[in-house]
Amino acid sequence: MSAIRPAATGHWRSLVPVFIACAAIGLQSGAAMPLVPLALERQGEDKLTIGIISAAWAMGMLSTGPYIPRLAARFGAVPLILAAVLAGSLCTVGYTLTKGPLAWFALTFVHGAVGGVPWVVSEIWMNLVVEEKRRGRVMAIYAAMFAGGMALGPFVLQVVGVYGPAPFLTCAGLALLVALPLLPYRYRAPAIRHHADGGYGTIFLGAPLAMLAAFAGGLGEQVAFSFLPVYAVSSGVAPETGALWLSAFVVGNVALQWPIGWLADHWDRRAVLASCALVSAALVIGLTFVPAQSFAIVGVIMLWGGISFAIYPVGLALLGQRFNGGDIARANTAFSLIYVVGGLVGRPLTGAAMDAFGEPGLGWTLGSFYAIAVAGALLAMRRRA
């Protein structure tokens, strides 16, 4: 298992540099996520192929994720994050030097193998430092900072465009911004100790609802960022406008994370999770019935984004509530891996559904998985009662 030295813990405000770094990660991600799907769409690839290539990121993350706590213990949290950011930036440049589904699948796989490091290590850092009574709100701040960066990402594409080398090179540069707030904290970050004993099976069994939240949240978010721009273009909307739909999705995140985090600290977190999943299902299915050219669709996307995104930090709060000390690093890693599995499952399924049924395939696929999360939360509440 992994543990933190007692001296490394402190007040949760010590997480400010992590929050800033997460905002930088969000900025780069918000600009980069639509690029590969839109480029493949322009090259004439079908949506199933787009989904499979997008899922390669998740496959890469799954291949290295279980080793992240061990690597963080050996090299330190900040040096490991910085090395991963540099490697990810080089992968992004690689898209401008290669062409074709096979090459981009390989690049996306490698990008996922290193891209999960800053995310997982940051969450371990946060869960180690935060007090239980503030856990929901701190995770909400983290989610809001990440979402705020993502909201700005598509605006970068309004300047550099969505096709050609320029947007990829710009995203490679933005990735390096993650290093700036962390450099002064190289020797002040929580020290993570790793021991060989303990597996991930006990983590999955010990917090099944948190893991279900990670799966549903990951599936919804990753499908949204892969297919919302494609949904827009297929509905007759300009690619740049489709990228702005992602901004609407994450603006909702920024606006709603704090109030939902407050609820998660004052109400039953299982009930909060069930409510978020239920409303998310209704909104994403309702998206099908809103004209793509109407302003109303922006409002639906904003609400869907804010409420569905909250599934993830509420799940993180449930996880931290269940595990602490030596178990939290493994638990956070398991949570992140299940999130990634959600995207790995959801992207190809959604792509196939959209190929078979058109744009409504997006809403019905996501709505089905949100409904499973609702059922799981209600079952957890009934069993605990």
Residue pairs with C-beta under 8 A, 6 or more apart in sequence:
1 194
1 195
1 197
1 198
1 326
1 327
1 329
1 330
2 69
2 73
2 124
2 192
2 193
2 194
2 195
2 326
2 327
2 328
2 329
2 330
3 192
3 193
3 195
3 325
3 326
3 329
4 128
4 190
4 191
4 192
4 193
4 325
5 190
5 191
5 193
8 128
8 189
8 190
8 191
9 128
9 129
9 190
10 129
11 129
12 129
12 130
12 131
12 134
12 138
14 129
15 125
15 126
15 129
15 130
15 138
15 142
17 181
17 182
17 184
17 185
18 122
18 125
18 126
18 142
18 181
18 182
19 141
19 142
19 145
20 145
20 181
21 81
21 118
21 122
21 178
21 181
21 182
22 122
22 142
22 145
22 146
22 149
23 145
23 146
23 148
23 149
24 149
24 174
24 177
24 178
24 180
24 181
25 118
25 119
25 122
25 146
25 149
25 178
26 145
26 146
26 147
26 148
26 149
26 150
26 151
26 153
26 250
27 149
27 150
27 152
27 153
27 156
27 174
27 177
28 149
28 153
28 171
28 174
28 175
28 177
28 178
29 149
29 150
29 153
29 225
30 149
30 150
30 151
30 152
30 153
30 154
30 156
30 246
30 247
30 250
31 153
31 154
31 156
31 157
31 167
31 170
31 171
31 174
32 92
32 153
32 167
32 168
32 171
32 174
33 153
33 225
33 226
33 246
34 154
34 157
34 162
34 225
34 229
34 242
34 243
34 246
35 95
35 157
35 162
35 167
35 168
35 171
36 53
36 54
36 95
36 104
36 108
37 50
37 54
37 226
37 227
37 229
37 230
38 162
38 163
38 229
38 230
38 233
38 239
38 242
38 243
39 95
39 163
40 49
40 50
40 53
40 101
40 104
41 50
41 230
41 233
42 163
45 53
45 101
46 351
46 355
47 227
47 230
47 351
47 352
47 354
47 355
48 348
48 351
48 352
48 355
49 101
49 351
50 226
50 227
50 230
50 351
51 226
51 227
51 347
51 348
51 349
51 350
51 351
51 352
52 105
52 347
52 348
52 351
53 101
53 104
53 105
53 108
54 108
54 222
54 226
54 343
54 347
55 343
55 344
55 347
55 348
56 105
56 106
56 108
56 109
56 112
57 108
57 109
57 111
57 112
57 115
57 343
58 112
58 222
58 340
58 341
58 343
58 344
58 347
59 109
59 112
59 344
60 108
60 109
60 110
60 111
60 112
60 113
60 114
60 115
60 116
61 112
61 113
61 115
61 116
61 336
61 337
61 340
62 112
62 337
62 340
62 341
62 344
63 109
63 112
63 113
64 113
64 114
64 116
64 117
65 116
65 120
65 333
65 336
65 337
65 340
66 200
66 333
66 337
68 80
68 116
68 117
68 120
68 121
68 333
69 124
69 192
69 194
69 329
69 330
69 333
70 194
71 80
71 117
72 80
72 121
72 124
72 192
72 194
72 329
73 191
73 192
73 193
73 194
74 194
75 83
76 186
76 189
76 191
77 121
77 124
77 125
77 189
77 190
77 191
77 192
78 182
78 183
78 185
78 186
78 189
79 186
80 117
80 121
81 117
81 118
81 121
81 122
81 178
81 179
81 182
82 179
82 182
82 183
83 117
84 114
84 115
84 117
84 118
85 118
85 175
85 176
85 178
85 179
86 176
87 110
87 114
88 111
88 114
88 115
88 175
89 172
89 173
89 175
89 176
90 172
91 107
91 110
91 111
91 114
91 115
92 111
92 168
92 169
92 171
92 172
92 175
93 168
93 169
93 172
94 107
95 104
95 107
95 168
96 165
96 168
96 169
98 104
98 107
112 340
116 336
116 340
118 178
119 336
120 332
120 333
120 336
122 142
123 142
123 316
123 332
123 335
123 336
124 190
124 192
124 328
124 329
124 332
124 333
125 189
125 190
126 138
126 139
126 142
127 135
127 316
127 319
127 320
127 328
127 331
127 332
128 190
128 192
128 328
128 329
129 190
130 138
130 139
130 320
132 320
132 321
133 265
134 265
135 265
135 316
135 317
135 320
135 321
136 261
136 262
136 263
136 264
136 265
136 269
136 313
136 314
136 317
137 258
137 261
137 262
137 264
137 265
138 261
139 261
139 264
139 313
139 314
139 316
139 317
139 320
140 257
140 258
140 260
140 261
140 262
140 264
140 310
140 313
141 257
141 258
141 261
142 313
143 253
143 257
143 261
143 309
143 310
143 312
143 313
144 253
144 254
144 257
144 258
147 250
147 251
147 253
147 254
147 257
147 305
147 309
148 250
148 253
148 254
150 246
150 247
150 250
150 253
151 247
151 250
151 251
151 253
151 254
152 247
153 246
153 247
154 243
154 244
154 246
154 247
155 244
155 247
156 167
156 170
156 171
156 174
157 167
157 240
157 243
158 240
158 243
158 244
160 166
160 167
160 170
161 167
161 240
162 239
162 240
162 243
163 239
182 189
192 329
194 329
195 326
198 327
198 330
200 330
200 333
200 334
200 337
203 323
203 327
203 330
203 331
203 334
204 211
204 334
204 338
206 322
206 323
206 331
207 318
207 319
207 322
207 323
207 331
208 376
208 380
209 270
209 273
209 315
209 318
209 376
209 377
209 380
210 315
210 316
210 318
210 319
210 322
210 335
211 315
211 334
211 335
211 338
212 315
212 372
212 373
212 376
212 377
213 273
213 311
213 312
213 314
213 315
213 318
213 373
214 312
214 315
214 335
214 336
214 338
214 339
214 342
215 338
215 339
215 341
215 342
215 345
215 369
215 373
216 277
216 311
216 342
216 369
216 370
216 372
216 373
217 308
217 309
217 311
217 312
217 315
217 339
217 342
218 312
218 338
218 339
218 340
218 341
218 342
218 343
218 346
219 342
219 343
219 345
219 346
219 366
219 369
220 280
220 284
220 308
220 311
220 342
220 346
220 366
220 369
220 370
221 308
221 309
221 312
221 343
222 342
222 343
222 346
222 347
223 343
223 346
223 347
223 350
223 362
223 365
223 366
224 246
224 249
224 305
224 308
224 366
225 246
225 249
226 343
226 347
226 350
227 347
227 350
227 351
227 354
227 362
228 242
228 245
228 246
228 249
228 301
229 239
229 242
229 243
229 245
229 246
230 242
230 354
231 242
231 292
231 354
231 359
231 362
232 238
232 239
232 241
232 242
232 245
232 292
233 239
233 242
234 354
234 358
234 359
235 292
235 293
235 359
236 292
236 293
237 245
237 292
237 293
245 297
245 298
245 301
248 298
248 301
248 302
248 305
249 301
249 302
249 304
249 305
250 305
250 309
251 302
251 305
251 306
252 301
252 302
252 303
252 304
252 305
252 306
252 307
252 309
253 305
253 306
253 309
253 310
254 306
255 302
255 306
256 306
256 307
256 309
256 310
257 306
257 309
257 310
257 313
260 272
260 276
260 306
260 307
260 310
260 313
260 314
261 310
261 313
261 314
261 317
263 272
264 272
264 313
264 314
264 317
265 317
268 381
269 314
269 317
269 318
269 321
270 318
270 377
270 380
270 381
270 384
271 377
271 381
272 310
272 314
273 311
273 314
273 315
273 318
273 373
273 377
274 373
274 374
274 377
274 378
274 381
276 307
276 308
276 310
276 311
276 314
277 308
277 311
277 370
277 371
277 373
277 374
277 377
278 370
278 371
278 374
279 303
279 307
280 304
280 307
280 308
280 311
280 366
280 370
281 366
281 367
281 370
281 371
281 374
282 367
283 300
283 303
283 304
283 307
283 308
284 304
284 308
284 362
284 363
284 366
284 367
284 370
285 363
285 364
285 367
286 300
286 363
287 297
287 300
287 301
287 304
287 362
287 363
288 359
288 360
288 362
288 363
288 364
290 296
290 297
290 300
291 297
308 370
311 373
312 339
315 335
316 332
316 335
319 331
319 332
319 335
320 328
322 331
323 331
342 369
346 365
346 366
346 369
349 365
350 361
350 362
350 365
350 366
352 361
353 361
353 362
353 364
353 365
354 361
354 362
355 361
357 364
